Amino acid sequence: MSIVDERAMTLRRSYSGSNGSPTRVKYIRSVSQVEDIPADQRGMLAKVAEQYVFRANDYYLKLIDWQDPNDPIKQLIIPRAEELNDWGKLDASNEQAVTVARGVQHKYTDTVLLLCNEVCGAYCRYCFRKRLFMNENDEVSNDVSEGIEYIRCHPEITNVLLTGGDPLLMSARRLTDIFQQLRSIPHVQIIRLGSKIPAFDPWRILDNADLQAAFRRYSTQEQRIYLMAHFDHPRELTDAAVEGLACALRNGLICVNQCPLIKGVNDDSEVLAEMYSKLSFIGCPPYYLFQGRPTAGNEPYEVPLVRGWNIFQKAVAQGSGLARRARFAMSHETGKVEVLAIDGRRMYMRYHQANDPANVGRFMVCKRDDDAYWLDQLKPDE
């Protein structure tokens, strides 16, 4: 039996919930508590965590093969010294420019983001909103009343994305209250939950009858709630994670997956294809593959655009049509830029969404640059 198989069996035994009681994962907030990290590395990694906070749990840490120094789950969650390199910006997509009230972002005409929680189940090392988890940050608002009123006064808004932080870490009572307020606004048709909880702690869904009831009540045939899940690697799709998604589906949610392309994690066409196929099998098909934003601390996780496009194309060439639905895009300050094609000389892109509605659908042709990782580095092909 392989190490991965043994670990999977251990996880099933440890988190079976066979006695009927809720399953509780144990949260870990210091790298010094992670016994598998060599003692001589903990001091250095603690310094990284002082800058970019560390948080994990015992369930997720057990997914790591500690015998493999390049284990992809380890790259996702354990700090690296290179994060302290002087590189990138904390707000790489200038979200502050589209912040209309505390905890409220309105970038695209029909969609508003409510940053309603400042905590995640664990902290991905490549996070593009790591600024939210710093002590001096106050962008998130646990009180969504101002955001609700803003939405109520803007009838063009049909979609509301609950994010942060992770909304599924909030209590069922708080989420139910937000659902109720949003459903009282006639023009809000879609509620989205941006969450990595199905990967970090699926029992937040599986063992929460009140949350399941809220899903059933507020995700109706006419007005659905979408779970925008966030799986980065097929090893995250454990039995418990798959059960968590199945529970969400049974209780009325529609599930899709979006994730960034991450060096050392999923920058491999076979890995990406495996994840896309399994996600399509279980009813959570791929939605977006994002180019990693040039966020401070994220240099060790960046993949150049051309290489990323080639990986993406080889991945989506495999599997059924449902496994090929993803779009490869950048969440740029000016909008969501979809990469359409790359040839020997040029890169072809269009605005799938845009801050300026006049740019929606605008086609762009740039000179091919194999070292570029962001739109700002590309030159127009005139």
N, C-alpha and C positions, 0 to 999 in steps of 0.2 A: 504494500500500500504506500502511495506517495505521501510526501509531507503535506501537500495540499489536501489530499483526501482525509488524512488523519485529522488535520485541523478542522475540516468541515464536519467530521463526526463529533469532534469535541464540542464545536459550537452548537450542534443540534442537541447534545446531551445537556450542556450548560444552560441553554436558554430555551428549553422545551416547554416550560410553563405547565408541566404535566399535573401539578397539584391544583390547578385552577386559579392560583393567585397571580396577580399582575407581575410581569417580568420587569425587573428594574436593572438597568445597566448602571455601572459605577463610573462616574465622571472623574477624570484625571486632569488637573490644571497645572501641573508642573512636570517638566521633563525629568526631574529628579525622582519622580514616582514611577517612571517607566523603567522597570528593572532590566529590560533587554537592551537598553542603550548602554554601551560600555562606559564605565565610570570615568575614564579619561576624556570622554567627549561631552559629558553632561554640563560641565562648567561653560564651555564654549557655546553649546546649544542654548543654555539658559540665558546667555547674553542676547542671542537672537530673539528669544521669546520675550525679553524685556522690551524689544522694539516692536515685534509683531507677535501678538499673544498666541500662546499654545493652549489648546483644549482638545481632549479626546475622551474616549470611554473604553472600558475593558473589552466590550464586544468587538468594536472596530479594530482595536490594537491586536486582537487575536487573529485577524485576517492577514497579518503581516508574516511573511516567512523571514525570520530574523537571520537565517543562515545565508540569505541572498542580500548582499550589500546594495543591489540595484532593485530590490523589490518595489513594484509600482505602488502598492498601498503605503509602504513606508515613505515613498517620495511625496505622496499626497498629504501626509499628516505630520511627519516628523521634521522639525526645523533643520535648515542647512546653513552653513556659515556664509555661503555665497549670497544669501538674502540681504546681507548687510552691505553689499556692493552699492556704490553710488550710481543708481540707474533708475530711470523712470520717474513717474509722478504718482502721488497718492490718489489723486482724482484724475485718472488718465483720460477719461471721456468727458471731463468737465460737467459732471452731474450737478454741480452747484449752480450752473447757469440755467438749468431748467427746474430748479427748486422754487416752487411758488409759495410754499409755506413749510414750516418745520415738519419734516417727515413726508412731504408731498412733492413728487416730481411729475411734471407734465411736459414731456418731450414730443410725443406724437399726438395728433389731434384727438383720436378716439380712445387713448389709453392713458391712465394715470397709475403711478406707483405710490403705494402707501408703505413707507418704511416703518412698520409697526412693532418691530422687535429688534433689540440690539444684541441678541445672543444667538449663537448657532449650536447645533448638537456637537459639532467639533469645528475646528478652524482649518480649512484647506490652506495650504501654504501659498498657493497661487491666487488667493482671493483678490478680486478687483475692488472690493469695498473694505479692505482691512483697516482703513481709516476710521470706520464706524466703531471699531473695537478698541480704540485708543481712548485714554482717560479724558482728554481734552475735547473729544468730539461730542456734539449735541445735535447731529442731523436727524437722529431717530426720535420719534415721538410715540410713547406708549398710549398717549391720549390722541385718538384719531378723530376727535370731534371737529377740529378745524379742517382736516382733510375731507371728512364726510360732507361738511357744509360747502367746501369748494366744489366737490363733485356734483352736489345737488344743484349748484348754480351754473353748471356748465353742461347743457344738454347734449353737446357733441360727444361726451364721454360715454362710451358703451362698454369699455373693458377696464377693470380695476385689478391690478396685480398687487397682492399682499406679499411683501418681501421684507428685507432688513439686512441682517439677521434672518432667522427662520421662523415663519409664522406658526409652524406646527409644534414649536416648543412652548407656545402660549397655552394657557389653560383652555379647555373646551368651552368654559363659560365665556371667556373673553372673545374667542373666535366666533362663537354663536352670536354674541352681541354685535360683532362687526358684520357678520353675514346678514343679520336681521336689518341693521341700518342700511346696508347697501341694497338689500332687496326692497326696501321701502322707496327707493329712487327709481322711477319708472324707466329712465333711459339706460340704466346699468343692466346690461344683458349677460355679461360674462364676468365671473369672478375667477381669478387665477391665484393659485398658491405656489409660490416659488420656494421649493423645499428640497433639501438633501436628507431630511429625516428618514425617508424610506431606506437610504443607504446607511446612515449613522445609527439609527435606533428604530427599527420597524415596529417595535412594540408600542411606540407612541400612537400608532394607528390601531394595531391589533388588539390592545388591551384597554381601549378607551371607548366604552359604549356611548358615552355622551357625545364624543366627537363624531362617531359613526352616525348617531341620530341626527346631528346637525348637518352632516353631508346629505343624508336622505331627505331632510326637510328643505334644504336650500339649493340643492342641485336637482332641478326638475327637468321635465321633458322640454320645457320652453326656455329655461334659463339654467345653463349648466355651470358647475364649478369644475375648473380644470386644475389638475395637479401637474405642475411643471417640475417633474422629477429631475434629479441630478445624479446620474450614475456616470462615473468617469472610466471605469474599468470593469470587465466582465466578472472579476473575482468579487466585486461588491454585490453581485446578484446571488446572494446566498439563499437557502431555502426560506429563511425568515423574511428576507427582503422581498422575495417573490410573493410570499404569503401576504405581506403588508400591502403590496400593490393590488393583489387580488381582492383584499378586503376593501380597499378604496374603490375599486371598480364595482364590487357588489353593492356598495352603499351609494352609488350614483355618480361618482366622479369619472371624468374622462382623463386619461393619463397619457402624457407624452414625456419624452426625455430630451434635455438639452445639456450640453457640457462644452467646455473648451478643449482645444487640442493642447496637450501638456507634455512637454519633453520628459521622457523617462517613464511616462505613465501609459499614454495611449497613442503616441506618435509612431504607430506601427499599423499598417493596413490590415494585417491578420487579426490583431487584437481588436481594432475598431469594428471590423466586419463581424467578429464573433459577438461582440456586445450588441451591435445593431440587430443581428439576427435574433438573438435571445430576447431582446426587448420587444421585437415585433411579435415573437411567439407568445409572449405573456400579456400582450395588450397595452404596451407602453412604447409605441414606435418612436424612432428618432425624429426630432423636430429641427433643432439647430446644432451645428458644430461651429463653435465660435473660435475665431482667432484670439489667442491670449492678448489681453490688453497690456500695454507697456506701463504697468503699475509698479511703483517703488517696491523693491524686494523680489520682483518676479523674474529677474534676469535668468536664473537657472532653469526656468520652466518654459521659456519662449522657443517657438519653432518658426523659422522663416516661412513667409507666405507661400513661396513656390513649392518648398518641400511639403508644407502642410496640404496644399492643393493636390499634389501628387498622391500623398497618403490617402486623402479623402476620396479621390477618384478610384483608387484601387480597392478601397473598402466598399464603396457603394456599388461597385461592379459585381459584388457578390451578394447572395441572398435574394429574397423575393422583392417585389415592388414596395411592399410596406417597409422593408428594411432599407430602402433607398430614398426615403422621403426627406432626409435631412438636407438643409442648405448650409453651405460654408460661408460664414459672414463675419464681419467686423462690427462691433458696437462702437462706432466712431462718434466723436463729439457732434458731427453734423448729421448722423443718422446711421441706420443699419445698412451697411454696404455688403452686398452679396457678390462673392467672387464667382463669375460665370465660367470662365475658361482662361487658360494660359497656353500660349504657344512659344515657339523659339524666340520671338521678339517682343511680344506684347502680353499684357494682362488685361482682361475684359471684365468689367464690373458694372453693377447698377445699384441704385438706391432702392432697396426693398422697402425701407421706411426712411423718413427724413424729418428733421426738425423743421425745415422749411417745406411745407406741403408742395411747393412748386418743383421740388427736386425728386419727389416720389417717382420712381421708374426711370430717372435720368441715367443714361448709359455713359460709361467712362472707359477710355482706352489709355492705358499707361505703358510706359516702357518696362520691359521685364527687368526685374532686379532680384537676383537670387539671394541677396543678403537682407532684403527689406522684410520687416515683420509688421509694418503698420502703414496705413494709407499715407500718412504725412511724409514718409520716406520715398514715395513713388513720384515719378515725373510724368506729366502728360505726354502722350505720343502725338505730336502735332505734325 
